[in-house]
Every structure is written in structure tokens, then in C-alpha cells.
């Protein structure tokens, strides 16, 4: 039976941050809402600890899992993590969000190990702009995106965070690239979580104008009820999703997620760190499965919309 919180929202998705480490330096990264820690001493869960947490979640009918970071591909054991999670009985979906910079070399292995879908962060196709934003090489990401499609991931989604005076005019070419590659484009509005306030004020750009344009061109429009009510615009030969930020009631009232931080805490809300439930500590103190399930139930009980409807 699917868990629901006190607001009637089902708990369907688990996002597991397997590391805080990353090989890029994107100023707009919200780090899954985690507080920044010293990476030299930061705790990380072992493969078996991650898999056990996922297994407990799946036994509670939380059957869709996404691996995040940091950059999950920074872990040398990521292939093993994927393979063991994919073997959990009852798991419905296993996906990953990645910056894609080293994806080309491991895409086939990850797909063979049971990963079904990937989201690749790609703010621009312009090499100079990409390097300025992230410190990386966009060519590596483009190779990763193409390799992911070729490996059989379905869908491959390109996450494009819109930034004022940076990449706002690049949406048409990104739509073309998604079309040519066989990927889905996600246009993402900048979220203020873990972002410098001045940077946010300078670069935040509303998605309304793009959504109006897509609405006029779309042959079909869907609303993903269990994904924050986000809208999907099906153009004749490419699909574009619109992801509005968390500071709106529609986003929060349709949230179906629970997060696991990279140091093993259950995190009921992206925007809060004052209601975490430390599942890793209990595991390392010898807690049984039933005790761990109670921790999940506790985390679900304190889930509430950060922005509530009137």
C-alpha cells in the first residue's frame, strides 16, 4: 500500500545522493538541498548501505529510484551500485541525474547493469559559455548524450537551466539538438536553493514566455500529476518538459519525493534541513529492517508542502 503524508500526497519516488563530490563547479547547482560539507572528510554510504536503504524503500512501495549527487559518476563503484539496486525485487524504475562529462565511457555498462533512464545537465551547446558556467568541456557532455541514446536509455533527458543573459536565446538550438539526438528537453527555471542571492537575482529568468511559445506549437500537452504537475509539450518531432521552481504551491502540493542525503539521512523536503531522519546512523548501530521502516514512516509523517496553498 502506497504511503501518503498528512496532506494526501503519495510517496512514490526516492532520490538517493550517492556523493557530494563533483568534477564541475556550476554556480546554479542546488546540491539536492544538502548543506555543503568538507569533501575531504565527508561521510559517504557504502554500496551495501545504499542498496539496503533502497530495498527498505521498495518494500514500502516507494518503487522509483533516482541516483543523484554531486556527480554520481565520481564514484568508482557506481556500476556496482546500479547493478545491485536494479536487482532489488519490486523496483519499478531506476534512473540517474548526471552532468554527463564522463558518461560516454560508462553508458553501455550502466545500461547493461539495469539503469533505465538518464537526465543530463546541459545548460548550453556553446563551448565557451559552458566552460565559463561549469569549468568543463561541453564536447564531453554531447558525447555522453549521444552515447546514452545509443546505449538504449529511454528516455534520455537534457536538463537545461535557463539563466538570464546567459543562455535564454539558445533554447531553439537546444530543441534542435534534442530532436537530432532523440532526447527529451527539460527547460528548468532557476531555483534559489543553495544559490547565491545576488547570482539568483541577476540570472533568474521566468519560463512563461517559452511555455507560451510551446503551447502554440504543441500537438499534444500532458500534465504529469505525480511529478509536481509539470507540463509536457509534444511538438511534431521532439518533446519539451517545463520544470518550474519549488517556490510555488502547485510544485509542492504535488511532490511525491523523499530524498536520501549523501551521508545517509532521509530528507523529506528539498528546502529544509531541520527535519532530517538519520537512517545511516541507525543502520550502523545494528538496526533491523522493521526499525528502518519505522524511520521511513517517521520521515513520511513530517513531509509537508514547503509552500502551501491558501
C-alpha positions in Angstrom: 0.0 0.0 0.0 1.5 3.4 -1.1 2.4 5.7 1.8 0.7 9.1 1.9 1.6 12.0 4.0 -0.8 14.2 6.1 -1.5 16.2 3.0 -2.7 13.3 1.0 0.4 13.2 -1.2 1.6 9.7 -2.2 5.3 8.8 -1.6 6.4 7.3 -4.9 10.0 8.4 -5.6 13.3 8.1 -3.8 16.2 10.3 -4.8 19.5 9.0 -3.4 22.6 11.3 -3.4 25.5 8.8 -3.6 28.1 11.5 -3.2 28.6 15.3 -2.8 31.7 15.2 -4.9 31.6 16.7 -8.4 34.1 17.5 -11.2 32.3 20.7 -12.2 31.6 24.0 -10.4 28.1 25.1 -11.5 27.0 28.2 -9.6 23.3 27.3 -10.1 23.6 23.8 -8.5 21.3 23.2 -5.6 23.1 20.1 -4.4 19.8 18.4 -3.7 19.3 20.8 -0.9 22.3 19.4 1.1 24.4 21.6 3.3 27.9 21.8 1.9 30.4 19.7 3.8 34.2 19.3 3.7 34.7 16.8 0.9 37.9 15.5 2.4 36.1 14.3 5.4 32.5 13.9 4.2 30.8 10.7 5.0 29.6 8.5 2.1 27.4 5.4 2.3 28.8 2.1 1.2 27.3 0.2 -1.7 25.6 -2.3 0.6 24.2 0.6 2.7 22.8 2.3 -0.3 21.2 -0.9 -1.6 19.7 -1.7 1.8 18.1 1.7 2.1 16.6 1.3 -1.4 15.4 -2.2 -0.6 13.6 -0.9 2.5 12.0 1.9 0.5 10.8 -0.6 -2.2 9.3 -2.8 0.5 7.3 0.3 1.5 6.1 0.7 -2.2 8.5 3.5 -3.0 9.5 1.9 -6.2 11.0 4.6 -8.4 14.6 5.5 -7.6 16.9 8.2 -9.0 20.6 8.4 -8.2 22.0 11.9 -7.8 24.9 13.8 -6.3 27.1 15.7 -6.5 28.0 13.8 -9.6 27.2 10.1 -9.1 29.7 9.0 -11.7 32.5 10.3 -9.4 32.1 7.1 -7.5 34.3 4.3 -9.0 31.8 1.8 -7.7 28.7 3.4 -9.4 28.4 0.4 -11.8 28.1 -2.0 -8.8 25.6 0.4 -7.1 23.4 0.4 -10.2 23.6 -3.4 -10.6 22.7 -4.2 -7.0 19.9 -1.7 -6.9 18.5 -2.9 -10.2 18.3 -6.4 -8.7 16.0 -5.3 -5.8 12.7 -7.2 -6.2 9.8 -4.8 -6.8 11.8 -1.9 -8.2 9.8 -0.3 -11.0 12.3 2.3 -12.3 16.0 3.2 -11.8 17.4 6.4 -13.3 20.2 8.9 -12.7 20.9 12.6 -13.0 24.5 13.3 -14.2 26.5 16.1 -15.7 27.4 13.7 -18.5 31.1 14.6 -18.7 32.3 11.0 -18.3 29.1 9.3 -19.3 30.2 8.2 -22.8 32.8 5.7 -21.4 30.3 4.1 -19.0 26.9 4.4 -20.6 26.8 0.8 -22.0 27.9 -0.7 -18.7 25.3 1.3 -16.7 22.5 0.3 -19.1 23.6 -3.4 -19.0 23.6 -3.2 -15.2 20.0 -2.1 -15.1 19.9 1.7 -15.3 16.9 2.6 -17.4 16.9 6.4 -17.8 19.4 9.3 -17.5 19.0 13.1 -17.1 22.0 15.0 -18.4 22.6 18.6 -17.2 23.4 20.6 -20.3 22.8 24.4 -20.0 24.3 25.3 -23.4 25.8 23.9 -26.6 28.3 26.8 -26.7 31.7 25.5 -25.6 32.9 28.9 -24.3 29.7 29.6 -22.3 29.7 26.0 -21.0 33.2 26.3 -19.7 32.5 29.6 -18.1 29.5 28.2 -16.3 30.9 24.9 -15.2 34.6 24.7 -15.8 34.1 21.6 -18.1 34.1 20.8 -21.8 30.8 20.6 -23.5 32.1 18.2 -26.1 32.3 15.6 -23.4 28.7 16.1 -22.5 27.5 15.9 -26.1 29.4 12.6 -26.5 27.7 11.4 -23.3 24.2 12.3 -24.5 24.7 10.6 -27.9 26.3 7.5 -26.2 23.3 7.3 -23.8 20.8 7.2 -26.7 22.9 4.7 -28.5 23.1 2.5 -25.3 19.3 2.3 -25.2 18.4 4.6 -22.3 14.8 5.7 -22.8 14.2 8.5 -22.4 17.4 10.5 -22.3 16.6 13.9 -20.9 18.6 17.0 -21.3 18.3 19.4 -18.3 18.7 23.0 -19.4 18.6 25.5 -16.6 17.6 28.9 -18.0 19.8 31.8 -17.0 19.1 35.4 -17.8 21.6 36.9 -20.3 23.5 33.6 -20.5 21.5 31.0 -22.4 18.0 32.3 -22.8 18.4 32.8 -26.6 19.8 29.3 -27.0 16.5 27.4 -26.4 15.7 26.9 -30.2 19.1 25.3 -30.9 18.8 23.1 -27.8 15.4 22.0 -29.1 17.0 21.2 -32.4 19.8 19.2 -30.7 17.3 17.2 -28.7 15.4 16.5 -31.9 18.5 15.4 -33.7 19.8 13.3 -30.8 16.5 11.6 -29.9 16.4 13.1 -26.4 13.7 15.0 -24.4 14.5 18.6 -23.5 13.7 19.8 -19.9 13.6 23.6 -19.5 14.3 24.3 -15.9 13.7 27.6 -14.1 16.5 28.5 -11.7 15.7 27.6 -8.1 17.1 29.7 -5.2 18.0 26.7 -3.0 21.8 26.8 -2.2 22.3 29.6 -4.8 23.9 32.9 -4.0 21.2 35.6 -3.7 22.9 38.1 -5.9 23.5 35.4 -8.5 19.9 34.4 -8.4 18.7 38.0 -8.8 20.9 38.5 -11.8 20.3 35.3 -13.6 16.8 34.2 -12.7 14.5 34.1 -15.8 10.9 33.0 -15.9 9.9 30.2 -18.2 6.5 31.8 -19.0 7.5 33.1 -22.4 8.9 29.8 -23.5 5.9 27.9 -22.2 3.6 30.2 -24.2 5.6 29.5 -27.4 5.5 25.8 -26.8 1.7 25.9 -26.1 1.2 27.4 -29.6 3.4 24.8 -31.3 2.4 21.6 -29.4 0.3 18.9 -31.0 -0.4 17.5 -27.5 0.1 18.7 -23.9 0.3 16.4 -20.9 0.3 17.2 -17.2 2.4 14.9 -15.0 0.3 14.7 -11.9 2.8 12.8 -9.8 5.7 15.0 -11.0 4.8 18.3 -9.5 2.0 18.8 -12.1 4.7 19.7 -14.6 3.6 20.1 -18.3 5.0 18.2 -21.2 4.7 19.7 -24.7 4.8 17.3 -27.6 5.9 19.1 -30.7 5.7 17.2 -34.0 9.2 15.6 -33.7 10.5 16.5 -30.2 9.2 16.6 -26.6 9.9 19.5 -24.2 9.1 19.5 -20.5 8.8 22.6 -18.3 10.1 22.5 -14.8 9.1 25.4 -12.6 10.9 26.1 -9.4 9.8 24.9 -5.9 8.5 28.2 -4.7 5.0 27.7 -6.0 2.2 25.8 -4.3 1.5 23.6 -7.4 5.0 22.2 -7.2 4.9 21.5 -3.5 1.3 20.2 -3.3 2.1 17.5 -5.9 5.5 16.4 -4.5 5.9 12.7 -4.3 9.6 12.6 -3.3 11.8 11.6 -0.4 15.5 12.2 -0.6 18.4 10.4 0.9 21.4 12.6 1.5 24.9 11.5 0.7 25.6 11.0 4.4 22.6 8.7 4.8 19.8 10.9 6.2 16.2 10.8 5.0 15.3 14.3 3.8 11.6 14.9 3.4 11.8 18.3 1.7 14.4 19.8 -0.7 14.1 23.2 1.0 14.6 22.1 4.6 17.4 20.6 6.7 15.7 20.8 10.1 13.6 17.6 9.9 16.2 15.0 8.7 16.0 11.4 9.9 19.3 9.7 10.3 18.9 6.2 8.8 22.6 5.5 8.3 23.4 6.0 11.9 20.7 3.5 12.9 21.9 1.0 10.3 25.5 1.2 11.6 24.2 0.7 15.2 22.6 -2.6 14.1 19.0 -1.6 13.5 16.8 -4.3 11.9 14.7 -3.8 8.8 11.5 -3.1 10.8 13.2 -0.4 12.7 14.5 1.2 9.5 11.0 1.0 8.1 9.8 3.0 11.1 12.3 5.7 10.3 10.9 5.9 6.8 7.4 6.2 8.2 8.6 9.0 10.5 10.2 10.8 7.6 6.9 10.5 5.6 4.9 11.8 8.5 6.9 15.0 8.7 6.6 15.5 4.9 4.7 18.7 4.2 4.4 21.2 1.4 7.0 23.9 1.8 4.7 26.3 0.0 1.1 25.5 1.0 -2.0 26.5 -1.0 -4.2 29.1 0.5 
